[in-house]
Amino acid sequence: MPLWFVDQITSAKSLNKDRFLDTMEVHWNNWAAIKLSPTEIDSWKNMVKLVYTSNIRTMTSFGDPRTWAEITVHKVLFRGEFFQSRYAALAQIKFPDANLNEWEPNKNGPTDHPSFVKNKYIRQILLSRELEQAKELAKRPWSCELEDHRSKRFCSEAPSSITEAAVEPGSVTRGTTPLISNPEDITKVFGGLESQLASVRKAAEENTKIHQQAIDALQKQHQKDIDRLQKEHQEDLKKHRKYTHDTIAFIRENHRKDTEAAKKIHEEKLSTLRATYEGAISTSDKALQEGMTALQGARLEISKLNKDKN
């Protein structure tokens, strides 16, 4: 069955929603249930529900793609148009390392689809963003100082040379006495320094040991957090898979009930219309029979009168 029905008279397109559900379910079972994050899974469910409950005909019915699930729906519904569109350019900018021609999330980019190579929108979007960045840069002051010192002079106003103070010869003289004149003072200074350094080394070793213990404790706690998050993520994936499966089953069941109800109403209308026409036909047949009987009686009467005259 085709994905789109086209009216032969008006050329209007209508989506085969059952075929759409089947296609999305195949992708879900093949890769989406395993590869997508919880946020992407929520987007997947919302997009499937939106398409099924709306009258989608063109890509303009959607907003700019922000998730891989939205990109997948675009490719399922409008694969021939998507890679030439503005939406594909925005999707490539959103996922710069991805090959949009592949169904699963990946980092095999850039996109190698032949139509995307000629996509004119991606250059326009990138150019407009570069122009916006250039405008923002143009608003900044051209100053020699940082942004926090905008009150400083501009580069063009800075002096071309720096005046150095002249130092007269003989103005700087050597001291007449050494800094430490007594050798015993040297022993006292360095002896005290050695004891201080020993205490510093001991404190540094203890701090290093404590620091390493703290790092080990943090690493263990970090690993526990990772294990806990992985377990929660697996449980969330199971819940999302079951929920998505139940959602599709619920949509199918509602569609089946609506179809059966519409079929029943249609059959009741046909039955009523058939009974009405059958009654009208029966009445018409009865009137025709009575008319023919009356006509035959009139002919007999006329024939009898003619015989009596003769």
C-alpha positions, 0 to 999 in steps of 0.5 A: 500500500502507498504511503500517500493517496492522491485524488485523481480529480483534485490531485489532493494528497492524503496520508495513509496513516496505517502505513505510516504507523507500520513504517515507524513501528519497523524503525522503532523495533530495528533501532530507535528503542535502543539507540534513542535517549529518553528525551528523543523517545518522548519526541518520537511519541509526540511526533507519531501522535501529531502526525496520526491525529492531524491532517499533515500534507507538507513539511511546512506543517512542522517546525524546525527539526530539533531532535533525531526523531523529528528528522526521522519523521521528515524522511519517512513522510517526505524523503524525496523533498527533505534533502533539498529543503531548508529543514535538512540544512537546519538538521545538518547544523543541529547535528554537524557530525551526522550523516542524515542519509542514515536512519540511526543516529551517527557521526558519519557525516557529512550527509552524502545524499546527492540532493543534499550536496546541492542544497542551497539553504545550508549556505544561506543559513550559515552566511546569515549566521556569520553576518549576525556574528559580524554585526555583534562584533562591530558593536564592540569598542575598538579599544586597547583595553579589555571590556572592563576598562572601556574608559581607557584611551583608544588605540589611535590615541595612545602615545607613540613613545614612552618618555624614560626618566634620565638617570645621572651617573653616580646617583646609584651607589653600593651599600657600605655594609653587607646584608648579613655581616656576622657569619653566625647570623647566617647559621641561625637563619639557615638552621631555622629555615631547614626546620621550617622546611622539614615541617612543611615537607611533612605537612605536604606529604600528609596533605598529599596522602589525604588528597589521594584518599579523597580522590579515590573516594570521589572516584568510587562514588562517581562509579557508583553514581554511573552504575546507578544512572545506567540501571535507571536508564535501562529501566526507563528504556523498558518503560518507554518501550512498553509505553510506546508499544501500548500507545501505538496499540491504543491508537490502532484500537481507537482507529479500528473502533472509529472505522467500525462505527462509521461502517455501521452508520453507513450500513444503517443509512444504506438499509434505510435508503434501500427500504425507502426505495423499495417501498416507493417501487412497490407503491409504483408497481401497485399503481401501475397494475391498478392503472393497467387493470382500469385501462383494460376495463375501460377498453372492454366497456368501449368494445361492448358499447361499440357492439351494442351500437352495431 
